[in-house]
Amino acid sequence: MADLTIAIALCVAVAIVYATAALIQAGYAHLTVRELTRVPLWWVAQGLNAAGAGLHVVSLGFGPLSLIQPLGVLTLVIAVVFAASRARRRMTRLETVGLVSTVAGLAGLAMIITTGGTPDTLTPVELTALLAGGTVLVGGLVAKGSRPGASSLWEAVAGGVAYSICSALCQTVVVGVGTTGAGVLLTPFMLVAIVAVGAFAVGGTVFTQRSYRDGLAAPLAVTNLVNPASATAIGVVFLGETVATTPVEVVLATACGILAAYGVTALARAREAEPELLPA
């Protein structure tokens, strides 16, 4: 129970940090990636993302991927609150309903999800399969989103998948070090995992930044729905984690999932003050 409390507290801190970074990034969504590299405040956002990632990695040592990742949707909730505060306006009724629904649905899912116990790690075969499948999937999504006139939400999906793969790899590294010591970091298996963490983290950052070009709420909602969904799938397929299995648990989990999805959809539809473009 103590580990669960720590994990949830860390997830809330991560959500606050990520929400702040997302609001900064949205203010520069009109710039190309090359132009962004010359904007000091954008690098502050990347520093916040790095700090959030660090806290997220720590949280993976206290709970399973299928529980930690869904709490990431709180980033959207906090971002909406921050956006309203920055615009000096009160939250709309739709935003309030969306916030309450999202929190209630996520709380229910967190209590219903069951796991096999302690966090697990990927085997070499599982690592290879995850990297190959993940690269193909993310590459296909980015290619589709890069077509002229394509929706930016394709890149939001790619970002969500990339971040979930990164989280699974981070959990393998964290648990591996905790089990066998820091020396394991020098093994070929761990070196590949560490390099892949960097690649998917950078990719996820670039894809989500590009997805903000048509607005913040919708792509942030999509990323934060795809992220836990794909992370849960990775946890079940590769890490031996389990989800609701009894009929009652399935019904309750489905209801909570629908409630959370409705909340996120409402937040994405809610009127949000246009991000103030910051001077470059």
Secondary structure, 3 states (H helix, E strand, C coil): CHHHHHHHHHHHHHHHHHHHHHHHHHCCCCCCHHHHCCCHHHHHHHHHHHHHHHHHHHHCCCCCHHHHHHHHHHHHHHHHHHHHHHCCCCCCHHHHHHHHHHHHHHHHHHHHCCCCCCCCCCCHHHHHHHHHHHHHHHHHHHHHHCCCCCCCHHHHHHHHHHHHHHHHHHHHHHHHHHHHCHHHHHCHHHHHHHHHHHHHHHHHHHHHHHHHHHCCHHHHHHHHHHHHHHHHHHHHHHCCCCCCCCHHHHHHHHHHHHHHHHHHHHHHHCCCCCCCCCCC
